[in-house]
Amino acid sequence: AYHTGVVGTAEMVFGSPVGKRWPLVSGCCTPTCATTCAGYGEAVYFGLVMPIPRVTVVSHAGFIAPITTIYIQRLSSGTFEMNIDQLNTHDVTVYFTSSDTNIATVQELVFFNSEENIPKTVTVFNVNPGTATISFRAESVGTDFGGALAVGAITVSCEQGFGLSSLLVHVPPPTTNDGIASLLITPDVAPTHDVTLTITSSDTSKVTANTTAVFPAGQTATRTVLLRHISSGRTR
């Protein structure tokens, strides 16, 4: 059955199957029967053939997503907008699932009140580099959206980058460890070419850092960034 663009229900009716019956002969119990009995090898039906019950087909409404592919940076999150494609007669809850939670995770659900047609923002999180898809599933007491499903509606590309030993580093005063703290940086995958990473402080009056780290091609080498205390405060 194909969705014709009209939301509602329809019924499909099937007639009773028709099959051939074994011919009225007896004594067919040898291989030579194949050449002497006209009905040899034909299907045999015993008793009454029952009709197939009526099948109800529901044509659901659907969803709208202006952007179907999103790119998310390492250790970050991204968003996409979605909406239902027609005014809903009842409350609708749309659930989201990721095809691979080792790559991307997504918020659980959004909710539409009855007769609400306002786009919703959905958040997706980058877990590891790779590609995953997000599917939608709607629940509602109405047949317009109850059970509506969109598999792989959004493609999520989780970008590879650099893993950090910490997102918060405490740099001690000069009286401790000469006022120096370390931050370790490791590429997610071995780069195909040498990569030079420039490190800067947003406020060098508080913390300074060694300026570059070089990652050689074909290696997932870890590099150490030295952070030096200048004065108290926060910086990035």
Salt bridges, closest charged atoms under 4 A:
GLU11 OE1 - ARG54 NH1 3.08
GLU116 OE2 - LYS120 NZ 2.76
GLU139 OE2 - ARG137 NH1 2.53
ASP188 OD2 - ARG74 NE 2.66
ASP203 OD2 - LYS206 NZ 3.03
